[in-house]
Amino acid sequence: MYISFRAAFLFIICLILVQLQLVGQHQEVNEKPAIWGKEIGVSKDSSSILFALKSGKTQGHFRYFFSSTDNSGILTDYYANAFGGGLRYESGKFHGFQLGTSGFYVFNIGSSDLTKVDSSTNQVNRYELGLFDIQNPANRNDIDRLEEFFLKYSYRNSFVRFGRQLINTPFINLQDGRMRPTSTEGLWFEFNEVKKLELSGGWIYAISPRSTAKWFRAAESVGVYAMGVSTNGKKSNYANQLQSDGVMMFGAKYKPKKWLTITTWDLLFENVMNTAFVQTDFEFSNKKNLTFLASFQAIRQDAINHGGNPDVDLTYIDQGAKSNSFGAKAGLRKGKVEFTLNYNRIFDSGRYLMPREWGRDPFFTFLSRERNDGLGDVHAFVGKFSILLPKNGLKINIGGGYFKLPDVKNFALNKYGLPSYSQLNIDARYEFKGVFKGLEGQLLYVMKFNHGETYNDLRYTFNKVDMSLLNVVLNYHF
């Protein structure tokens, strides 16, 4: 059941107001504005809620994002400039309790007409629209969102947090490749009281996906993005049709040896599906500061009941459906330089499904600006190279790979009509110093090339392959 978030926090705020004995907001017309109240001095006092609130921490963030997509031939090209800013506040502790809140606004300061569809495919823009509100492409000025609003209780090295918050897991994560990340609402905990063991998890009942300004019940958030096709080839139509009370997740990270880490996760999308994840990471170093890296990953997914809806045309995952994925990584690290070879196999037992509204893929072969969810019978091969030059404040990441996918008309294993492709990413990031300390820059260039049959249908090419993407991002944190 979706808990009344406003009612819960209204109760909390009322308690604080009583404790502080705040006066009302009524003012005479001849008085100066004082709706925020007068400045109240307070000495250090751990028994005072006022001291906890005034000793809190405030952070700020400004972000500029330029994006440009160059599609092939007659297909439409796009560009967009986005700018935004936000503030985050977290109070000091009062008997272990803290309040936190954050919000962000976004403006479209110059872009292509994102309301128009491509004339050759009748499809909409993919990347640039995601900088704003995908549900309202015409909105250029009033894009804002309350991203966090939570009550947190900490004990030693652990905590439990209720409300709107940001979390990062293999399945629900920030996926911050646009202006703002995905945010969640629910109850979340992290337990760190046992040596070498970290536990985390909780219940998520509402989600505000990246590139949106609204909040949705967890089930209603699935279908906000493009839905692709069902396994029978018909257009998927599960938006606002799934029956679920939310998402339960639990994760454990165990490090029995310095060179060994074992991570497990389980995600239960109530009444829809269950996804289990296990990953083992090895790191061996020699006396020459050379580190050998190796990792293995397995994911198992099973439908629950009817997959969200008894009607096969309205469900997210077919009744009885299952999928299996295996990944491997091997590489070397020498100082600030790292190189890895990565492989991922999604078997032909079924599509691997995870709502794109919730986060990006957890695969070793993931490269920014593309996903491999909604696919089965996949072979992915990716090489990644990174180098950090701390004296220059520069980090360079290069990734390239080949993704062998099922035919675009194999609907049972290809949800979004994505042909086999190769991709190259060049990502450079720079941290400014001196008078510009706090400013970070990023330059990302992506090229994607088609290696599959598209049947002369440009819908399988537009915004997918034979294209390039340029992103220039500036972040200023204070």
C-alpha positions as CSV (number, residue, x, y, z in Angstrom):
1,M,0.0,0.0,0.0
2,Y,1.3,3.5,-0.9
3,I,1.9,5.2,2.5
4,S,0.7,8.9,2.8
5,F,4.1,10.6,2.7
6,R,2.7,14.0,3.4
7,A,0.7,12.9,6.4
8,A,3.7,11.2,7.9
9,F,5.9,14.2,7.6
10,L,3.2,16.6,8.7
11,F,3.2,14.7,12.0
12,I,7.0,15.0,12.4
13,I,7.0,18.7,11.6
14,C,4.2,19.3,14.1
15,L,6.3,17.8,16.8
16,I,9.2,20.0,15.9
17,L,7.1,23.1,15.9
18,V,5.8,22.3,19.4
19,Q,9.3,21.8,20.7
20,L,10.6,25.0,19.2
21,Q,7.5,27.0,20.3
22,L,7.4,28.8,17.0
23,V,5.0,31.7,16.6
24,G,2.4,32.0,13.8
25,Q,3.1,33.6,10.5
26,H,0.5,36.4,10.8
27,Q,2.0,39.8,10.2
28,E,0.6,43.3,10.1
29,V,0.8,45.2,6.8
30,N,3.2,47.8,8.2
31,E,5.8,45.1,9.2
32,K,8.8,44.0,7.2
33,P,8.5,40.4,5.8
34,A,9.5,37.8,8.4
35,I,7.8,34.7,7.2
36,W,11.0,32.7,8.0
37,G,11.0,34.0,11.5
38,K,13.7,35.9,13.3
39,E,17.3,34.7,13.7
40,I,17.6,32.7,16.9
41,G,21.0,32.3,18.5
42,V,21.7,28.9,20.2
43,S,24.6,27.5,22.2
44,K,25.8,23.9,21.8
45,D,23.2,21.7,23.4
46,S,22.7,18.1,22.3
47,S,19.3,18.0,24.0
48,S,17.9,20.8,21.8
49,I,16.1,20.1,18.5
50,L,16.9,23.7,17.6
51,F,20.6,23.1,17.9
52,A,20.4,19.9,15.8
53,L,18.6,21.9,13.1
54,K,21.0,24.9,13.1
55,S,24.1,22.7,13.2
56,G,23.0,20.9,10.0
57,K,25.0,20.8,6.7
58,T,23.9,22.5,3.5
59,Q,25.2,21.7,0.1
60,G,24.6,23.3,-3.3
61,H,24.9,22.1,-6.9
62,F,24.8,23.9,-10.3
63,R,24.8,21.8,-13.5
64,Y,25.0,22.6,-17.2
65,F,24.5,19.9,-19.8
66,F,24.9,20.2,-23.6
67,S,23.8,17.2,-25.7
68,S,23.9,16.7,-29.4
69,T,22.7,13.7,-31.4
70,D,23.9,13.2,-35.0
71,N,21.7,10.6,-36.7
72,S,22.5,9.1,-40.1
73,G,21.1,10.2,-43.5
74,I,17.7,11.9,-43.5
75,L,17.0,11.1,-39.9
76,T,16.5,14.1,-37.6
77,D,19.5,15.5,-35.6
78,Y,19.0,17.2,-32.2
79,Y,20.7,19.4,-29.7
80,A,19.8,20.8,-26.3
81,N,21.2,23.1,-23.5
82,A,20.1,22.5,-20.0
83,F,20.9,24.4,-16.8
84,G,19.8,23.8,-13.3
85,G,20.6,24.1,-9.6
86,G,19.6,22.8,-6.2
87,L,20.2,22.7,-2.5
88,R,20.5,19.9,0.0
89,Y,20.2,20.1,3.8
90,E,20.7,17.5,6.4
91,S,20.3,18.4,10.1
92,G,22.7,17.5,12.9
93,K,21.8,14.6,15.1
94,F,19.2,14.7,17.9
95,H,19.4,11.4,19.9
96,G,20.5,9.8,16.6
97,F,17.7,11.3,14.5
98,Q,18.2,13.6,11.5
99,L,16.0,15.3,8.9
100,G,17.1,15.8,5.3
101,T,15.7,17.4,2.2
102,S,16.9,18.4,-1.2
103,G,15.4,19.8,-4.4
104,F,16.5,20.7,-7.9
105,Y,15.2,22.9,-10.8
106,V,16.0,22.7,-14.5
107,F,15.6,25.2,-17.4
108,N,15.8,24.5,-21.1
109,I,18.0,27.4,-22.2
110,G,18.1,26.5,-25.9
111,S,17.3,23.3,-27.9
112,S,15.7,21.8,-30.9
113,D,12.0,21.5,-31.0
114,L,11.7,18.4,-28.8
115,T,7.9,18.2,-29.3
116,K,8.2,17.2,-33.0
117,V,8.6,13.6,-34.1
118,D,11.0,12.4,-36.8
119,S,9.1,12.5,-40.1
120,S,10.7,9.3,-41.4
121,T,10.0,7.1,-38.4
122,N,7.3,9.0,-36.5
123,Q,9.4,8.5,-33.4
124,V,10.4,11.1,-30.7
125,N,13.8,12.3,-29.6
126,R,15.7,10.0,-27.2
127,Y,18.6,11.7,-25.5
128,E,18.0,15.4,-25.4
129,L,14.4,15.2,-24.2
130,G,15.8,13.2,-21.2
131,L,17.4,16.4,-19.9
132,F,14.0,17.8,-19.1
133,D,10.6,16.3,-18.5
134,I,9.8,13.4,-20.9
135,Q,6.1,13.6,-20.0
136,N,5.9,17.3,-21.0
137,P,8.3,18.0,-23.9
138,A,7.0,21.6,-24.2
139,N,7.9,22.5,-20.7
140,R,11.0,24.7,-20.8
141,N,11.0,26.6,-17.5
142,D,9.0,25.0,-14.7
143,I,10.9,21.7,-14.2
144,D,11.5,21.1,-10.5
145,R,11.3,18.2,-8.1
146,L,11.6,17.5,-4.4
147,E,14.2,14.7,-4.6
148,E,14.8,14.0,-0.9
149,F,12.7,14.5,2.2
150,F,13.5,11.9,4.9
151,L,13.9,11.1,8.6
152,K,17.0,9.1,9.4
153,Y,18.1,7.3,12.6
154,S,21.7,6.3,13.0
155,Y,23.3,3.9,15.5
156,R,27.1,3.5,15.5
157,N,27.9,2.8,11.8
158,S,24.4,1.8,10.7
159,F,21.2,3.7,9.9
160,V,17.6,3.4,8.9
161,R,16.0,6.1,6.7
162,F,12.3,6.7,5.8
163,G,11.0,9.0,3.1
164,R,12.3,10.3,-0.2
165,Q,15.9,9.4,-0.8
166,L,18.6,8.5,-3.2
167,I,19.9,4.9,-3.3
168,N,22.4,3.0,-5.5
169,T,22.0,-0.7,-6.1
170,P,22.5,-3.0,-9.1
171,F,18.8,-2.7,-10.1
172,I,17.6,0.6,-8.7
173,N,20.2,3.3,-9.0
174,L,21.0,6.9,-9.8
175,Q,21.7,6.4,-13.5
176,D,22.8,10.0,-13.6
177,G,23.4,10.4,-17.3
178,R,21.0,13.4,-17.7
179,M,20.3,16.4,-15.5
180,R,19.0,14.5,-12.4
181,P,19.0,11.0,-11.1
182,T,16.3,8.5,-10.2
183,S,14.9,9.1,-6.7
184,T,13.0,6.6,-4.5
185,E,10.6,6.8,-1.6
186,G,10.3,4.2,1.2
187,L,12.2,2.6,4.1
188,W,15.9,1.8,3.7
189,F,18.6,0.5,6.0
190,E,22.3,-0.1,6.1
191,F,23.8,-2.4,8.8
192,N,27.6,-2.2,9.3
193,E,28.2,-3.6,12.8
194,V,29.7,-7.0,11.8
195,K,33.3,-7.0,10.6
196,K,33.8,-7.7,6.9
197,L,30.0,-7.7,6.4
198,E,27.7,-5.0,5.0
199,L,23.9,-5.5,4.8
200,S,21.4,-3.1,3.2
201,G,17.9,-3.2,1.9
202,G,14.3,-2.0,2.3
203,W,10.9,-1.5,0.9
204,I,10.4,1.0,-2.0
205,Y,6.8,2.0,-2.7
206,A,7.3,5.1,-4.9
207,I,9.8,6.2,-7.5
208,S,10.5,9.4,-9.4
209,P,12.4,8.3,-12.5
210,R,15.2,10.3,-14.1
211,S,14.0,12.8,-16.7
212,T,10.6,13.3,-14.9
213,A,9.3,15.8,-12.5
214,K,6.6,13.7,-10.8
215,W,6.4,10.9,-8.3
216,F,4.7,7.5,-9.1
217,R,3.8,4.4,-7.1
218,A,6.4,1.8,-7.9
219,A,4.2,-0.1,-10.3
220,E,3.0,3.1,-12.0
221,S,6.6,4.1,-12.6
222,V,7.0,1.2,-15.0
223,G,5.9,2.3,-18.4
224,V,6.8,6.0,-18.1
225,Y,9.5,5.4,-20.6
226,A,9.1,3.7,-24.0
227,M,7.6,0.2,-23.5
228,G,8.8,-1.6,-26.7
229,V,6.9,-4.7,-27.8
230,S,5.5,-7.8,-26.1
231,T,6.9,-11.2,-26.9
232,N,4.1,-11.7,-29.4
233,G,5.2,-8.6,-31.3
234,K,2.3,-6.3,-30.3
235,K,3.1,-2.9,-28.7
236,S,3.5,-3.3,-25.0
237,N,0.7,-1.6,-23.0
238,Y,1.5,-2.2,-19.3
239,A,1.6,1.5,-18.3
240,N,-0.7,2.0,-15.3
241,Q,-1.9,-1.6,-15.6
242,L,0.5,-3.5,-13.2
243,Q,-0.8,-4.7,-9.9
244,S,1.9,-4.5,-7.2
245,D,2.4,-3.1,-3.7
246,G,6.1,-2.2,-4.4
247,V,9.6,-3.4,-4.4
248,M,11.6,-5.2,-1.7
249,M,15.3,-5.4,-1.9
250,F,18.1,-7.0,0.2
251,G,21.8,-7.0,-0.4
252,A,24.9,-8.3,1.4
253,K,28.5,-7.6,0.8
254,Y,31.0,-9.9,2.4
255,K,34.8,-9.5,2.3
256,P,36.3,-12.5,4.0
257,K,39.8,-11.8,2.6
258,K,41.5,-8.7,1.4
259,W,41.6,-10.1,-2.1
260,L,38.0,-11.5,-2.2
261,T,34.6,-9.7,-2.1
262,I,31.2,-11.5,-2.5
263,T,28.1,-9.4,-3.2
264,T,24.5,-10.7,-3.4
265,W,21.2,-8.9,-4.1
266,D,17.6,-10.0,-4.4
267,L,14.9,-7.8,-5.8
268,L,11.3,-8.8,-5.3
269,F,8.9,-6.7,-7.5
270,E,5.8,-7.9,-5.7
271,N,3.3,-9.8,-7.9
272,V,5.5,-9.2,-10.9
273,M,9.0,-10.9,-10.8
274,N,12.0,-11.8,-8.7
275,T,15.6,-11.1,-9.6
276,A,18.6,-12.6,-7.8
277,F,22.2,-11.4,-8.3
278,V,25.6,-12.7,-7.1
279,Q,29.0,-11.3,-7.9
280,T,32.5,-12.4,-6.8
281,D,35.4,-10.0,-7.2
282,F,39.1,-11.0,-6.9
283,E,42.1,-8.6,-6.6
284,F,45.7,-10.0,-6.4
285,S,48.7,-7.6,-6.1
286,N,52.4,-8.2,-6.4
287,K,55.4,-6.4,-5.0
288,K,55.6,-4.2,-8.1
289,N,52.2,-2.6,-7.4
290,L,50.6,-4.6,-10.2
291,T,47.1,-5.8,-9.4
292,F,45.2,-8.5,-11.3
293,L,41.5,-8.2,-11.4
294,A,38.9,-10.9,-12.0
295,S,35.1,-10.9,-11.4
296,F,32.2,-13.2,-12.1
297,Q,28.5,-12.3,-12.1
298,A,25.3,-14.3,-12.4
299,I,21.7,-13.1,-12.5
300,R,18.5,-15.2,-12.4
301,Q,15.1,-13.8,-13.0
302,D,11.6,-15.4,-12.7
303,A,8.1,-14.1,-13.3
304,I,5.7,-14.2,-10.3
305,N,2.0,-15.1,-10.9
306,H,0.9,-13.4,-14.1
307,G,3.8,-11.0,-14.2
308,G,1.7,-8.0,-13.0
309,N,-1.5,-8.5,-14.9
310,P,-3.6,-11.5,-15.8
311,D,-4.2,-10.0,-19.3
312,V,-1.2,-11.1,-21.5
313,D,-1.4,-7.8,-23.4
314,L,-1.1,-5.7,-20.3
315,T,1.5,-7.6,-18.3
316,Y,5.2,-6.7,-17.8
317,I,6.7,-10.2,-17.9
318,D,4.9,-13.3,-19.3
319,Q,3.6,-15.8,-16.9
320,G,6.3,-18.5,-16.3
321,A,9.0,-16.4,-18.0
322,K,12.6,-16.6,-16.8
323,S,16.0,-15.4,-17.8
324,N,19.6,-16.1,-17.0
325,S,22.7,-13.9,-17.4
326,F,26.4,-14.6,-16.8
327,G,29.3,-12.1,-16.8
328,A,33.0,-12.2,-16.4
329,K,35.8,-9.6,-16.2
330,A,39.6,-9.8,-16.2
331,G,42.1,-7.0,-16.1
332,L,45.2,-5.3,-14.7
333,R,45.7,-2.2,-12.6
334,K,49.0,-0.4,-12.3
335,G,48.9,2.7,-10.1
336,K,46.2,5.0,-11.7
337,V,46.0,3.0,-14.9
338,E,43.4,0.2,-15.4
339,F,42.5,-2.1,-18.3
340,T,39.8,-4.7,-18.3
341,L,38.2,-7.2,-20.8
342,N,34.5,-7.8,-20.1
343,Y,32.0,-10.4,-21.3
344,N,28.3,-10.8,-20.7
345,R,26.0,-13.5,-21.9
346,I,22.2,-13.3,-21.6
347,F,21.0,-16.8,-22.4
348,D,18.2,-17.6,-24.9
349,S,15.9,-18.8,-22.1
350,G,14.1,-15.5,-22.1
351,R,14.4,-11.7,-22.0
352,Y,16.3,-10.0,-19.1
353,L,13.9,-7.4,-17.9
354,M,14.4,-4.5,-15.5
355,P,12.4,-1.2,-15.8
356,R,14.6,1.4,-17.4
357,E,12.8,4.0,-15.2
358,W,14.6,2.4,-12.2
359,G,18.3,2.4,-13.2
360,R,21.0,1.2,-15.6
361,D,22.3,-2.3,-16.3
362,P,24.6,-3.9,-13.7
363,F,26.5,-5.8,-16.5
364,F,30.3,-5.5,-16.7
365,T,29.8,-4.7,-20.4
366,F,27.7,-1.6,-19.7
367,L,28.7,1.5,-21.7
368,S,27.0,4.8,-21.1
369,R,24.1,5.8,-23.4
370,E,22.8,2.3,-24.2
371,R,21.1,-0.6,-22.4
372,N,20.9,-4.3,-22.9
373,D,17.7,-4.9,-20.9
374,G,14.7,-6.4,-22.7
375,L,17.0,-8.8,-24.6
376,G,17.8,-12.5,-24.6
377,D,20.4,-14.5,-26.5
378,V,23.1,-11.8,-26.1
379,H,26.9,-12.0,-26.4
380,A,28.6,-8.8,-25.4
381,F,32.4,-8.1,-25.5
382,V,33.8,-4.8,-24.1
383,G,37.3,-3.5,-23.4
384,K,37.7,-0.6,-21.0
385,F,40.7,1.5,-20.3
386,S,41.1,4.3,-17.7
387,I,43.9,6.6,-16.5
388,L,43.9,9.1,-13.7
389,L,46.3,12.0,-13.7
390,P,45.7,13.5,-10.2
391,K,48.3,16.3,-10.6
392,N,46.4,17.5,-13.6
393,G,43.0,16.8,-12.3
394,L,42.2,14.7,-15.4
395,K,40.7,11.2,-15.8
396,I,40.2,9.6,-19.1
397,N,37.9,6.5,-19.7
398,I,37.8,4.7,-23.1
399,G,35.4,1.8,-23.7
400,G,34.6,-0.1,-26.8
401,G,32.7,-3.2,-27.6
402,Y,30.6,-5.5,-29.8
403,F,27.1,-6.6,-28.9
404,K,25.7,-9.5,-30.8
405,L,21.9,-9.4,-30.4
406,P,18.9,-11.4,-31.7
407,D,17.2,-10.3,-34.9
408,V,15.1,-7.1,-34.5
409,K,12.0,-9.1,-35.5
410,N,12.7,-11.8,-32.9
411,F,10.2,-10.2,-30.6
412,A,10.4,-12.9,-27.9
413,L,14.1,-11.9,-27.3
414,N,14.3,-8.3,-28.5
415,K,11.9,-5.9,-26.8
416,Y,13.1,-2.6,-28.2
417,G,14.0,-3.5,-31.8
418,L,17.8,-3.0,-31.2
419,P,20.0,-4.5,-33.9
420,S,23.5,-5.9,-33.2
421,Y,25.9,-3.0,-32.9
422,S,29.4,-1.9,-31.9
423,Q,30.0,1.1,-29.6
424,L,32.9,3.4,-28.7
425,N,32.9,5.8,-25.8
426,I,35.5,8.4,-25.0
427,D,35.0,10.1,-21.6
428,A,37.3,12.8,-20.2
429,R,36.7,14.4,-16.8
430,Y,38.6,17.3,-15.3
431,E,38.5,18.8,-11.8
432,F,39.4,22.5,-11.7
433,K,41.6,24.0,-9.0
434,G,42.3,27.3,-7.4
435,V,39.6,30.0,-7.9
436,F,37.5,27.4,-9.8
437,K,37.7,24.7,-7.1
438,G,34.4,22.8,-6.9
439,L,34.0,22.9,-10.7
440,E,34.1,19.7,-12.6
441,G,33.9,19.2,-16.4
442,Q,33.0,16.2,-18.5
443,L,33.3,15.5,-22.2
444,L,31.6,12.4,-23.5
445,Y,31.7,11.3,-27.2
446,V,29.8,8.2,-28.2
447,M,29.7,6.4,-31.6
448,K,27.4,3.5,-32.4
449,F,27.6,1.3,-35.6
450,N,25.0,-1.1,-37.0
451,H,25.9,-4.8,-37.4
452,G,22.5,-6.3,-37.8
453,E,19.6,-6.6,-40.3
454,T,17.2,-3.6,-40.2
455,Y,15.0,-4.6,-43.1
456,N,15.3,-1.1,-44.5
457,D,13.1,0.1,-41.6
458,L,14.6,3.3,-40.2
459,R,12.8,2.7,-36.9
460,Y,15.5,0.2,-36.1
461,T,18.2,2.8,-36.8
462,F,16.9,6.1,-35.5
463,N,18.6,7.0,-32.1
464,K,19.9,3.4,-31.9
465,V,22.8,2.8,-34.4
466,D,24.8,4.6,-37.1
467,M,24.8,7.7,-34.9
468,S,27.0,9.7,-32.7
469,L,26.4,11.6,-29.4
470,L,28.3,14.5,-27.8
471,N,27.8,15.5,-24.2
472,V,29.5,18.4,-22.5
473,V,28.7,18.7,-18.7
474,L,29.8,21.2,-16.1
475,N,29.1,20.6,-12.4
476,Y,29.8,23.1,-9.6
477,H,29.4,21.7,-6.1
478,F,29.6,24.0,-3.0
